[in-house]
Amino acid sequence: MPAFAAMTADKATGDGENLEPFKNLINAQTVRDAAHHLARVWQAFPRRRFESLALAGLDDLEFKARALHVSAALEACLPNDFSRAADIVEASLAQVADTQALGELRTSDAGLAGWVIWPMTEFIARRGIAFPERALRALHALTQRSTAEFAVRPFIAQHPALTFATLQGWTTDPNAHVRRLVSEGSRPRLPWGMQLKSLIRDPTPTWPLLLALQDDPSEYVRRSVANHLNDIAKDHPALVCAWVEQHLPGATPQREALLKHASRTLIKHGAARIMKAWGLAQPLRGTATLKLSKRKIALGGALELRVTLQSASARNQRLAVDYTVHHVKANGQTTPKVFKGWTLELAPHAQRDLRQTHSLRPVTTRTYHAGRHTIELRINGRNAAAATFDLKV
């Protein structure tokens, strides 16, 4: 998920067994907060009707459905005049806090911020699509209190010229949340967001935006640019290879880190141009072994990968060591998934022992099936060793 990792970082601690579901971040208190602050700035706001509509069936809904449900209640209760409704929404917001991380934004006595903003951005997207200039001004205000990365996407699709011109202007906005929205909101395949099919076919309209933000002073913004480029690499690897080849020479440490993160999918899959750009084009000179801590494991457990590299070279070797898990599918066939391992310098004739734990806990993005799984060790994009384990479900 895009912004959610940052906004829920405080929930990702501990052993993971008792974490509250994400959906509960939009709850009855969220609704009451919205009602309170909207009524504070507009005395005619039908507070009881809004709460009744928004709370009806809320607990039965999943996360995104909750945001859309509360948004529908807003649509039923705010004025039909969109500009007036947008004025009321903006007046209900907390003071801008550019120094606060996304996960630290919270509603206070001064106004709304945090998760309550998501339904409000959806309202702006639904009701404001016919009034794009006013709607984009509202999203500019809302994203400073949370994120409008989902809501800006319909405007890119339906009003591309106006929206791209607006986004270009936002690349120099003093607020980092606004600058991040430029990159995050225009990602062609943003998770949980509507796909921008025109940008999937041709992502180059976002090039000026990414170029303007590539050396942004905020690491938070640069991280979004890296993720944006990494997404593009999945559909247009040659474009991202060319970007890295152009912008890596002479790069600052900050830009180099951005480009490395943007290259991660291409490195995992051993794309020849990207491996060459990062000095990872040569195969390992020496031997590699892979051993697993267990040959049989039940779902929910974890394996330790034990890797030994032995150099046969008189020179240093720069190595990207990843691994592929071939997951068994329901029909007995397998599908590969590459996982990040290590990037290292192997000294002449040296031996390196590497260890990594691989979790087999259930996750929402993958269904595990019983059977024999193969793990392949990949060094500079080439298979170098393999081992198997039997998974019991």
Buried (B, 14 or more C-beta within 10 A) or exposed (E): EBBBEBBBEEBEEEEEEEEEEBBBBBBEEBBBBBBBBBBBBBEEBBBEEBBEBBBEEBEEBEBBBBBBBBBBBBBEBBBEEBEEBBBBBBBBBBEBBEEBEBBBBBBBEEBBBBBBBBBBBBBBBBBBBEBBEBBBBBBBBBBBBBBBBBBBBBBBBEBBEBBBEBBEEBBEBEBBBBBBBBBBBBBBBBEEBEEBEEBBEEBEBBEEBBEBBBBBEBEBBBBBBBBBBBBBBBBBBEBBBEBBBEBBEEBEEBBBBBBBBBBBBBBBBBBEBBBEBBEBBBEBBBEBBBEBBEEEBEEEBEBEBBBBBBBEBEEEBBBBBBBBBBBBEEEEEBEEEBBBBBBBEBEEEBEBEBEBEBEBEEEEEEEBBEBBBBBBBBBBBEEBBEBEBBBEE
